[in-house]
Amino acid sequence: MGSTLRLAIGLMGNAASLLLYAAPILTFRKVIRKKNSEEYSYVPYTFALFNCFLYTWYGLPVVSNNWENFPLVTINGLGFFMESSFVLIYFWFASSKSKKVVAYVAVAVIVGICITTLVSTFALHNHRQRKVFVGSVGLVASVAMYGSPLVVMKQVIKTRSVEFMPFSLSLFSFMASSLWMTYGLLSGDLFIACPSLIGSPLGLSQIMLYCIYRNKGLIADPSKMDLEINGLEIIAPHPMINGINGTNGKIEE
């Protein structure tokens, strides 16, 4: 019964996370249409890329016991593919100067991936040591991403408008974080549960802010609304995700 419930929670977490991972698609459709990455930031996508890899690797039998964390592998594997696509699109349409910076950051991410893989595979010799190492790296990466919504919330309070904080994203963020926190607690795995202990309250805080300010400012047409603001995505990540989703962009008048 316990394993069945844990699997069901994991599947629901996958569904909620998929909605968050898909959020930047609208932004990159705009980038492709304009053939210019403009002032959007590449940083959240590279962080999300690294985070997705870490939790995909964490869920594989090399680190975890057999396939005990299979739901992590499915959603983060998909997230890794999607974030890689976002980074490549950004790089393709970026200016020459921006391409150099993106290349440097991408190399740093690749080096981090290689170090994590090699150390956990060859330097550590049991599942417990590998989970502690990879989980610790993933925890630091996730917490770094979870600070993104704080900037958006500050903007909402300052402008008294939820124009750039869509309710659906805040809701899916809260749902994904809460589901993965539950999954981690049912699994007895704090490396999965702890990041969402931060993400879930932040998601709930965004929903509360939306309810407070939704009628106090001019809300733009959702079909014309960017999902990012000031280089920060409105999404609040969960341990696998990421996706993330953090991320950014510019406000268009």
C-alpha positions in Angstrom: 0.0 0.0 0.0 2.8 2.4 0.9 4.8 1.8 -2.3 1.6 2.1 -4.4 0.8 5.5 -2.7 4.3 6.7 -3.2 4.2 5.8 -6.9 0.8 7.5 -7.4 2.2 10.7 -5.7 5.3 10.5 -8.0 3.1 10.2 -11.1 1.1 13.2 -10.0 4.3 15.1 -9.3 5.5 14.2 -12.8 2.3 15.7 -14.3 2.6 18.9 -12.3 6.3 19.3 -13.1 5.6 18.8 -16.8 3.4 21.8 -16.8 6.1 23.9 -15.2 8.8 22.6 -17.6 6.6 23.6 -20.5 6.1 27.2 -19.4 9.1 28.7 -21.2 7.9 27.3 -24.5 5.8 30.5 -25.2 8.9 32.6 -24.4 11.1 30.8 -26.9 8.4 30.8 -29.5 8.7 34.6 -29.3 12.5 34.4 -29.5 12.3 32.2 -32.6 9.7 34.5 -34.2 11.8 37.6 -33.6 15.1 35.7 -34.3 16.6 37.5 -31.3 17.1 36.4 -27.6 16.9 40.1 -26.7 17.4 40.7 -23.0 16.2 37.4 -21.7 18.6 35.7 -19.3 20.2 32.3 -20.0 21.2 31.7 -16.4 17.9 30.1 -15.2 17.9 27.6 -18.1 21.5 26.5 -17.5 20.8 26.1 -13.8 17.6 24.1 -14.6 19.6 22.0 -17.0 22.2 21.1 -14.3 19.4 20.5 -11.8 17.5 18.1 -14.1 20.7 16.1 -14.8 21.5 15.8 -11.1 18.1 14.4 -10.2 18.0 12.2 -13.2 21.3 10.7 -12.2 20.1 10.5 -8.6 17.2 8.4 -9.6 19.2 5.9 -11.7 20.3 2.6 -10.2 23.9 3.8 -10.2 23.0 6.1 -7.3 19.6 4.9 -5.9 18.8 1.3 -5.0 17.5 -0.3 -8.2 14.6 1.8 -9.5 13.2 3.0 -6.2 13.2 6.6 -7.6 12.0 5.9 -11.1 9.6 8.9 -11.2 12.6 11.2 -10.8 14.2 9.7 -13.9 11.2 10.1 -16.2 10.4 13.8 -15.4 13.9 15.0 -15.0 15.1 13.2 -18.1 12.4 15.0 -20.0 13.3 18.2 -18.3 16.9 17.8 -19.2 16.0 17.5 -22.9 13.7 20.5 -22.8 16.1 22.7 -20.9 18.9 21.7 -23.3 16.7 22.8 -26.2 16.0 26.1 -24.5 19.7 26.8 -24.0 20.5 25.8 -27.6 17.8 28.1 -29.0 19.0 30.9 -26.8 22.6 30.4 -28.0 21.5 30.3 -31.6 19.7 33.6 -31.5 22.0 35.4 -29.0 24.4 38.2 -29.9 28.1 37.4 -30.5 28.9 38.7 -27.0 26.2 36.8 -25.3 27.2 33.6 -27.1 30.6 33.7 -25.6 29.2 34.1 -22.1 26.6 31.3 -22.7 29.4 29.1 -24.0 31.5 29.7 -20.8 28.6 28.9 -18.6 27.7 25.8 -20.6 31.2 24.5 -20.3 31.1 25.0 -16.5 27.8 23.0 -16.4 29.3 20.3 -18.5 32.4 20.1 -16.2 30.1 20.0 -13.1 28.1 17.1 -14.7 31.3 15.2 -15.5 32.8 15.7 -12.0 29.5 14.6 -10.4 29.3 11.5 -12.6 32.9 10.4 -12.2 33.1 11.0 -8.5 29.8 9.2 -7.7 30.7 6.3 -10.1 34.3 5.6 -9.3 35.3 7.3 -6.0 32.2 6.2 -4.0 31.5 2.5 -3.7 28.0 2.1 -2.2 24.5 3.6 -2.8 24.4 5.4 0.5 27.6 7.4 -0.2 26.5 8.1 -3.7 23.1 9.3 -2.7 24.6 11.6 0.0 27.1 13.1 -2.5 24.7 13.6 -5.5 21.8 14.6 -3.3 23.9 17.2 -1.5 25.0 18.8 -4.8 21.3 18.6 -6.1 20.1 20.2 -2.8 22.5 23.2 -3.2 21.5 23.6 -6.9 17.8 23.5 -6.0 17.9 26.0 -3.1 19.8 28.4 -5.4 17.0 28.2 -7.9 14.2 28.6 -5.3 15.3 32.2 -4.5 13.9 33.3 -7.9 10.2 33.7 -6.9 11.2 36.1 -4.1 12.2 38.7 -6.7 8.9 38.3 -8.5 7.0 38.6 -5.3 8.8 41.8 -4.4 7.9 43.2 -7.8 4.2 42.3 -7.2 4.2 44.1 -3.8 6.0 47.1 -5.3 3.8 47.6 -8.3 0.6 46.2 -6.6 0.0 44.3 -9.8 0.1 40.6 -10.6 0.5 41.3 -14.3 3.7 39.3 -14.5 2.8 36.5 -12.1 0.1 34.3 -13.7 -2.0 32.4 -11.3 -1.7 29.2 -13.2 2.1 29.1 -12.8 1.9 29.9 -9.1 -0.7 27.1 -8.7 1.3 24.5 -10.6 4.4 25.5 -8.7 2.7 24.9 -5.4 1.2 21.6 -6.6 4.5 20.3 -7.9 6.5 21.3 -4.8 3.9 19.8 -2.5 3.7 16.5 -4.4 7.4 16.0 -4.5 7.7 16.9 -0.8 5.1 14.3 0.0 6.9 11.8 -2.3 10.2 12.4 -0.5 8.7 12.1 2.9 7.0 8.8 2.0 10.3 7.6 0.6 12.2 8.7 3.7 14.5 10.6 1.4 15.3 14.1 2.7 17.3 14.9 -0.5 14.0 14.9 -2.4 11.8 16.3 0.3 13.9 19.2 1.6 14.1 21.4 -1.5 10.3 21.3 -1.8 10.0 22.3 1.9 11.1 25.7 0.5 9.3 25.5 -2.9 5.9 24.7 -1.5 5.6 27.6 1.0 6.9 30.0 -1.7 4.3 28.7 -4.2 1.6 29.2 -1.6 2.8 32.7 -0.9 2.6 33.5 -4.6 -1.0 32.3 -4.6 -1.8 34.4 -1.6 -0.2 37.5 -3.1 -2.2 36.9 -6.3 -5.5 36.9 -4.3 -4.5 40.1 -2.5 -3.4 42.1 -5.5 -5.4 40.6 -8.4 -7.8 43.5 -8.5 -5.4 46.2 -7.5 -3.4 46.6 -10.7 -3.8 46.4 -14.4 -3.5 42.8 -15.5 -2.3 42.3 -19.1 -4.0 40.0 -21.6 -2.6 36.5 -20.8 -2.1 35.8 -24.5 0.3 38.7 -24.7 2.0 38.1 -21.4 5.6 37.0 -21.0 6.2 34.3 -18.5 9.4 35.9 -17.3 10.3 39.0 -15.5 13.6 40.8 -14.7 15.6 37.7 -15.6 13.6 35.5 -13.3 11.0 32.9 -14.1 7.9 32.9 -12.1 8.1 29.1 -11.6 9.2 27.8 -8.1 11.2 24.6 -8.7 11.0 21.4 -6.9 13.9 19.1 -6.4 13.8 17.7 -9.8 12.8 20.2 -11.6 13.9 22.9 -11.7 12.5 23.8 -13.9 12.1 24.9 -13.1 12.0 26.1 -13.9 13.6 29.7 -12.4 13.9 32.3 -15.1 13.9 35.5 -16.7 13.5 38.0 -19.1 12.6 41.6 -19.6 9.4 43.5 -19.1 7.9 44.9 -22.2 6.0 48.1 -22.0 
